[in-house]
Every structure is written in C-alpha cells, then in structure tokens.
Amino acid sequence: MASSASLSTLRSLAGEKAIIEGNDRAPFLEEWRGRWPGETPLIVAPGSTEELSAVMAHCYQNDIPMVPQGGNTGLVGGQMPKGEVLITTKRMRAVRDVSPTNFTMTLEAGVTLAEAQEAAKAEGKLFPLSIGSEGTCTIGGVLSTNAGGIHVIRYGNARDLVLGLEVVMPDGRIWHGLNRLRKNNVGYDLKHLFMGGEGTLGIVSAAVLKLYAQPQDHVTALLAVPSVGAAVDLLSLAQEASGGQVGSFELMNANMVSLVGHYFPELPTPPGDGAPYFVLAAFEAGQRGSLEETVMGILEAAMEKELVLDGTVAASEAQAHALWTLRHNASEAMKRDGHYCVKCDVSVPIPQLPSFLKGSDEAVLAHTPGARIIAFGHMGDGNIHYDILAPLDGDEAAYEASADAVERLVHDVAVAHDGSISAEHGIGLLKRDELAERQDPTEHALMHAVKAAFDPKGLMNPGKLL
C-alpha cells in the first residue's frame, strides 16, 4: 500500500485541487446498492491526461494499487476501492472536438453520458447510448463496462459506438489511439480490450465516438401482451413491417408495472388490465412522414394475430416521456420498496426468452415461495433484468442469506439457454468467482494472459473481474 511519502508525492503531482478530502470523499466510497463500502488512503481527481499519466506512473513505480472510478453508478462493485488509491476521472470533462461531417466527437472520460448526448444534439446529431444513470455516469465508465441500454437493438452496445481511444496504461504510458477512421485494418484492435475490461488493464482518458443523424419522427407505444412468446413474435413483426425502424423494445412483467405504479401513482395507467406482460416499443425515422401510419398498421396486424391485448400510443413528447418514466423507475421503485432484492442481469438468445423466464420463475418460486419477481429489460437484444424481491411476509434475514443461491438458480437457467450471467452490468466483485467457475477454461486463461501482459504487477483494479 501507499506510504505517507508516496501519498505526499501524489498530492504534488496532481495538485491540491485534485485531492478530494473530508466530507467530499463520501460519494466516492458509497455505491448505489450499499453492498461494498469503499476504503482508500487517497482520492485523486486528475484534470488532464498528462496529470493522470503522472499519477499512474508514480503508483506503478512504487507498487501502489489503483482503482479507477467514473460516475460511481456501477452495480457490481467494480469501482469500489478496498484500500487502494482511488483515481476518479470526473475532472476530465473536455469536449475536445465535434465533427458533424465526419459524424464523430472526441470527449474526455469525465464527460457525463447526458452531456455527451447534448454535445451531439447541439450539432444536430445523435449519440444514441442511453441508460437510466445517464445524468451521472461518465464516458470512461460506460466504455470500461461496455454499457448497453435501451437503443442496443438499433445502434449496438457502447463498444459499437467507439472508433478510437486514448488510454493511460498502468505504468503511466499514454496510448494515443484516438482514431477517427471507420476502416483501419492494421492488426489487433486493441481498443476492444479496454471496453468491458472494467479498468483492469488501464484507464480510458478520452474516446472518439460515432454520431448519427437525429431521427425526426418518433412513435412510442405501451402494449399489453398475453405472453413472452407473443412479445417475441411482436418484435419480429415490428422489425420486418417497419423496415428496421424499431429503436427500442422493452419487456416488463406485471409485477414491475404494478410496483412502479404503486410508488409513482402520477404515471400513466397501463392498458390491458390483468395482462401478464407489457412491451414499451419506440419507433424512429429520419424524416417526418408515414411512421405513425406504419406503426398503427403494425399494431392492427398484431391485434389480429392476438399478439397484443390492448395498447396506448403516445400523442405527444410529454406522453412518450411519461411512458418511458414508467420503465426507467423500476429500480427506484424497488429501492423504495425497501425489502432485500436479488438482482440478476442476464441475456439469452431472443427465441429462448419465453423458456428462460418460465424456467427462472419456476426455480425461484420453488426455492422461495412468495418471492416477488420483477422482470424487465431490453428484450430487443435479449437482455433481461431479473430481480427478486423478498416475500412481504417472509423471513428477510433468511432470504438475504440465500441471495447467492437464488442468483445462481437464475444463472443456471440462463446458461442452460445459451445465455450469459452478465449482459451489461459487468463482473466486478459480485460475479468474479462465478465467472471463474462458469467460463470456458481456455477463454479464462487467455483473459489472465492479457491481464498479465498489460498489467504485470497486478496494480490495476486488483481483485475485480479476475
């Protein structure tokens, strides 16, 4: 760990304004779920890539372990220090360049996702990555965890939106990889190792991001469906009939909708009283025209095929926002519920979703009768957030003690359906040991080899992911 002399040197390298002390430290050491309290001798917030490089070079030379942190919105503990020096990129906030003609922008790691969206919008362009924490999470963090969100179905995950990266390596060297080319076939594409690497190989300091034309027409619909199988068929119908104009396709079970409605009664009442599942679908087109007519045709066809029981189409942007608030408030509703919650972030092939959800429900309820299953997520890419609240009249302590077993039940079903135990939240501390058990041995060995090559001293975010 860092000596007092090393800590003093880090202070001088970064400058006093980069040192976070006193009560200001608390937000960096408390994560959203409250599961992994942080501990660190020093929080450093470099203001530039050069300051970050100097800090990391000193840590490397003196064998001081480092934990990087962006907006501290992670849900698996990957951003929490356990005695290491904490390096936050939140002061690295420059928008270095926006090129409307190249459809790119270059941002530093501490720019929030919402600010990135606004920087693109100011130039008449779209940066499509969108997740619930976008007002707080930062570009460095969402790239390091390969965030997904509601628009993956059309634009891809975070890694699909990146052309180049600038990264500070564990020893302080700077990789100047801010490539703006869409074709650059010169060997290993190193940037992909850092996206999803959870800060275990280096710290992303800046990125070149892809931009898109702003859609000019939007239609949002909240639909009650009779089953998950019907939702799968509806997705296929919507994609084909719209010519790929589906921007988002979110699945929500009745428990989730009911819970959100209970804690946020001002939100719209969903259609289809008694429906087991709901779909929130958003369509978008480049120009205003016949999109609404297309969507209405899709819904009419879906109702004829009995894929949709009832539905509401937003008549304004305000109504569309209210429908999306219903979806986005799922996590906050569970937090307000106050009972212990097991949170699973899994993905399976889309055709396997009905069987996965049926199998998971059966396994969980057999283990914990009365458990409240809150299933929702990005159905368009097979990513389901499968959360299980403790029974209202059960033994809360006993349920919390069984949390790992409950989570593994869901993971077992996901893996049996050719799925993943982590769709977009990452591995961090939460799933590290389980990853080692479940991952193909050759794949796991290759990941260790990459870690050893990039970080031979093991100083970058130790104990996370691997």
Residue pairs with C-beta under 8 A, 6 or more apart in sequence:
1 41
1 64
1 65
1 83
1 84
2 10
2 41
2 42
2 59
2 62
2 64
2 85
3 62
6 58
6 59
6 62
6 64
7 41
7 42
9 58
10 42
10 44
10 55
10 58
10 59
10 85
11 19
11 42
13 51
13 54
13 55
13 58
14 44
14 45
14 46
14 47
14 51
14 54
14 55
15 47
15 51
17 47
18 44
18 45
18 46
18 47
18 51
18 91
19 42
19 43
19 44
19 45
20 28
20 43
20 44
20 45
20 88
21 43
25 43
27 72
28 38
28 40
28 43
28 69
28 72
28 86
28 88
29 37
29 38
29 39
29 40
29 80
29 81
29 86
30 37
30 38
31 38
31 72
31 74
31 75
31 77
31 79
31 80
32 72
32 73
32 75
33 75
33 343
35 77
35 430
36 77
36 80
36 429
37 80
38 80
38 81
38 82
38 86
39 81
39 82
39 83
40 67
40 81
40 83
40 84
40 85
40 86
41 83
41 85
42 85
42 86
43 85
43 86
43 88
44 55
44 85
44 86
44 87
44 88
45 87
45 88
45 89
45 90
45 91
46 52
46 54
46 55
46 87
46 89
46 91
46 92
47 91
47 92
48 92
49 92
49 108
49 166
49 168
49 174
49 205
49 206
52 87
52 89
52 92
52 168
52 203
52 205
53 168
53 172
53 173
53 174
54 172
55 87
55 172
56 66
56 87
56 168
56 169
56 170
56 171
56 172
56 203
57 171
57 172
58 64
58 172
59 65
59 66
59 85
59 459
60 170
60 171
60 172
60 457
60 459
61 171
63 457
63 459
64 84
64 85
64 459
65 83
65 84
65 85
65 458
65 459
65 460
65 462
66 84
66 85
66 86
66 87
66 170
66 459
66 460
66 461
67 79
67 80
67 81
67 82
67 84
67 85
67 86
67 87
67 199
67 461
67 464
68 79
68 87
68 88
68 89
68 140
68 144
68 199
68 203
68 460
68 461
69 79
69 81
69 86
69 87
69 88
69 89
69 141
70 79
70 88
70 89
70 90
70 109
70 110
70 137
70 138
70 139
70 140
70 141
70 142
70 144
71 90
71 112
71 133
71 136
71 137
71 138
71 141
72 79
72 136
73 133
73 136
73 137
73 141
74 141
74 145
74 425
74 426
74 428
75 343
75 345
75 425
75 430
76 422
76 425
76 426
76 427
76 428
76 429
76 430
76 431
77 428
77 429
77 430
77 464
78 145
78 198
78 199
78 426
78 427
78 428
78 429
78 461
78 464
78 465
79 141
79 199
79 428
80 429
82 463
84 461
84 462
87 203
88 110
89 108
89 109
89 110
89 138
89 140
89 141
89 203
89 204
89 205
90 110
90 138
91 110
92 108
92 109
92 110
92 140
92 205
92 206
93 108
93 110
93 111
93 115
94 107
94 108
94 111
95 105
95 106
95 107
95 108
95 111
95 115
95 119
96 106
96 107
96 108
96 206
97 104
97 105
97 106
98 104
98 105
98 106
98 119
98 120
98 122
98 123
98 125
98 211
99 105
99 180
100 123
100 124
100 125
100 211
102 180
103 125
103 210
103 211
103 212
104 163
104 180
104 208
104 209
104 210
104 211
105 116
105 119
105 120
105 123
105 125
105 127
105 208
105 209
105 211
106 178
106 180
106 206
106 207
106 208
106 209
107 116
107 119
107 139
107 206
107 207
107 209
108 139
108 140
108 205
108 206
109 138
109 139
109 140
109 141
109 143
109 203
109 204
109 205
109 206
109 207
110 138
110 139
110 140
111 119
111 138
111 139
112 134
112 135
112 136
112 137
112 138
112 139
113 129
113 130
113 131
113 133
113 134
113 135
113 137
113 138
113 139
113 142
114 134
114 135
116 127
116 129
116 139
116 209
117 127
117 129
117 130
117 134
119 127
120 126
120 127
120 211
121 214
123 211
124 214
125 211
125 212
125 213
125 214
126 211
126 212
126 213
126 214
126 215
127 161
127 209
127 210
127 211
127 212
128 151
128 154
128 155
128 161
128 212
129 142
129 147
129 149
129 151
129 155
129 158
129 161
130 149
130 150
130 151
131 137
131 142
131 147
131 148
131 149
131 150
132 328
132 331
137 147
139 204
139 207
139 209
140 203
140 204
140 205
140 207
141 147
142 158
143 158
143 159
143 162
143 165
143 194
143 195
143 204
143 207
144 194
144 195
144 196
144 197
144 198
144 199
144 204
145 158
145 196
145 198
145 424
145 425
145 426
146 157
146 158
146 159
146 195
146 196
146 424
146 426
147 157
147 158
147 424
148 157
148 158
148 378
148 381
148 383
148 423
148 424
149 378
149 424
150 248
150 250
150 282
150 378
151 247
151 248
152 378
152 380
152 381
152 383
153 246
153 247
153 248
153 249
153 378
153 380
153 381
154 244
154 246
154 247
154 248
154 284
155 161
155 212
157 424
158 195
159 192
159 195
159 196
160 210
161 209
161 210
162 191
162 195
162 207
162 208
162 209
162 210
163 179
163 180
163 181
163 182
163 208
163 209
163 210
164 177
164 178
164 179
164 180
164 181
164 191
164 207
164 208
165 175
165 177
165 178
165 191
165 194
165 195
165 204
165 206
165 207
165 208
166 174
166 175
166 176
166 177
166 178
166 204
166 205
166 206
166 207
167 174
167 175
167 177
167 194
167 202
167 203
167 204
167 205
168 174
168 175
168 202
168 203
168 205
169 175
169 201
169 202
169 454
170 201
170 202
170 454
170 455
170 457
170 459
170 460
174 205
175 190
175 202
177 190
177 191
178 206
178 207
178 208
179 208
180 208
193 201
193 450
193 454
194 201
194 202
194 204
196 426
197 465
198 426
198 427
198 428
198 461
198 464
198 465
199 460
199 461
199 464
200 451
200 455
200 460
200 461
200 464
200 465
200 466
201 450
201 451
201 454
201 455
201 460
202 454
202 455
202 460
203 460
213 286
215 247
215 284
215 285
215 286
216 285
216 286
216 287
216 288
217 284
217 285
217 286
217 287
217 288
217 289
217 291
217 292
218 247
218 282
218 283
218 284
218 291
218 317
218 320
219 282
219 283
219 284
219 291
219 292
219 295
219 313
219 314
220 280
220 281
220 282
220 283
220 313
220 314
220 319
220 320
220 323
220 324
221 280
221 281
221 282
221 283
221 295
221 299
221 311
221 312
221 313
221 314
222 268
222 270
222 271
222 278
222 279
222 280
222 311
222 312
222 314
222 323
222 326
223 234
223 271
223 272
223 278
223 279
223 280
223 281
223 299
223 302
223 308
223 309
223 310
223 311
223 312
224 270
224 271
224 272
224 275
224 277
224 278
224 308
224 309
224 310
224 311
225 231
225 234
225 272
225 275
225 276
225 277
225 278
225 279
225 307
225 308
225 309
226 275
226 276
226 277
226 306
226 307
226 309
227 276
227 277
227 354
228 251
228 277
228 353
228 354
228 357
228 358
229 354
230 277
230 306
230 307
230 308
231 251
231 277
231 279
231 307
231 353
231 379
232 350
232 351
232 353
232 354
232 379
233 305
233 307
234 279
234 281
234 302
234 307
234 308
235 246
235 249
235 350
235 379
235 380
237 298
237 301
237 302
237 305
237 307
238 246
238 249
238 281
238 283
238 298
238 302
239 246
241 294
241 297
241 298
241 301
242 283
242 294
242 295
242 298
245 283
245 284
245 285
245 291
245 294
246 281
246 282
246 283
246 380
247 282
247 283
247 284
248 280
248 281
248 282
248 378
248 380
249 279
249 280
249 281
249 282
249 378
249 379
249 380
250 279
250 280
250 281
250 327
250 376
250 377
250 378
250 379
250 380
251 277
251 278
251 279
251 353
251 375
251 376
251 377
251 379
251 384
252 277
252 278
252 279
252 280
252 326
252 327
252 330
252 375
252 376
253 276
253 277
253 278
253 373
253 374
253 375
253 376
254 275
254 276
254 277
254 278
255 372
255 373
255 374
255 375
256 330
256 333
256 374
256 375
256 376
257 270
257 278
257 326
259 330
259 333
259 334
259 337
259 372
259 374
260 267
260 326
260 329
260 330
260 333
261 267
261 269
261 270
261 326
262 333
263 329
263 332
263 333
263 336
263 337
264 325
264 326
264 329
264 333
267 322
267 325
267 326
267 329
268 312
268 319
268 322
268 323
268 326
270 278
270 312
270 326
271 309
271 310
271 311
271 312
272 278
272 309
272 310
272 311
275 309
275 310
279 379
280 323
280 324
280 326
280 327
282 320
283 291
283 294
283 295
284 291
285 291
292 313
295 313
296 313
299 308
299 311
299 313
302 308
312 323
314 320
314 322
314 323
327 376
330 374
330 376
330 385
334 341
334 374
334 387
334 389
337 389
339 389
339 390
339 392
339 396
340 389
340 390
340 396
340 399
340 400
340 403
341 374
341 387
341 388
341 389
341 390
342 387
342 388
342 403
342 406
342 407
342 410
343 385
343 387
344 385
344 386
344 387
344 388
344 407
344 410
344 411
344 414
344 421
345 383
345 385
345 386
345 422
345 423
345 424
345 425
346 356
346 383
346 384
346 386
346 410
346 411
346 414
346 419
346 420
346 421
346 422
346 423
347 381
347 382
347 383
347 384
347 414
347 419
347 420
347 423
347 424
348 356
348 382
348 384
348 414
348 417
348 418
348 419
348 420
349 382
349 417
349 418
349 419
350 379
350 380
350 381
350 382
352 382
352 417
352 418
352 419
353 379
353 382
353 384
355 417
356 384
356 413
356 414
356 417
356 419
357 375
357 384
357 386
359 413
359 416
359 417
360 373
360 375
360 386
360 409
360 410
360 413
360 414
361 373
363 409
363 410
363 412
363 413
364 371
364 373
364 388
364 406
364 409
364 410
365 371
365 373
367 402
367 405
367 406
367 409
368 388
368 390
368 391
368 394
368 399
368 402
368 406
369 391
370 391
370 392
370 393
370 394
371 388
371 389
371 390
371 391
371 394
371 399
371 406
372 388
372 389
372 390
372 391
372 392
373 386
373 387
373 388
373 389
374 385
374 386
374 387
374 388
374 389
375 384
375 385
375 386
375 387
376 384
376 385
377 383
377 384
377 385
377 386
377 423
378 384
378 423
378 424
382 419
382 423
383 423
383 424
384 423
386 410
388 406
388 410
390 396
390 399
390 400
391 399
399 406
408 434
411 421
411 434
411 438
414 420
414 421
415 421
415 438
421 431
421 434
421 435
421 438
422 431
422 435
426 465
427 435
427 464
427 465
428 464
428 465
429 463
429 464
432 463
432 464
432 465
432 466
435 444
435 465
436 444
436 466
439 447
447 465
447 466
448 466
451 458
451 466
454 460
